[in-house]
Amino acid sequence: MTDSSPAPPAIITAECVVPIDSLWFSGHFPGNPILPGVAQLEMAATTIARSYGKNLYVARLSRVKFKSLAHPGEALLIEAWPGAEAGAFTFSIRAGEREVCRGNMILSEKNGENT
């Protein structure tokens, strides 16, 4: 990911609330909806991609831990910071003082063939 785009901040942050009517909660689980892990990973990757202003995809995940359940309407704080390897990031998702998810991801830029 090298070009002349302005560098994002050292720590990338975003706040969001996933509403109860989000499709992420459809069938996951009736009567006790929780935010699926794949949704959390997508939220982290999208936050990073937007900060760079690029169309990125997750090329690799490592050391991902889902530590706590996230429910509809909870305010979530997504934080990510660059790692040593090109495209590498560590991310964390928190609901208040509670860490929901943490891990590492490597993002690559989508080209015309992969979109």
Helices and strands as residue ranges (DSSP letters): E 12-17, G 23-25, H 37-52, E 56-66, E 75-82, E 88-95, E 98-109
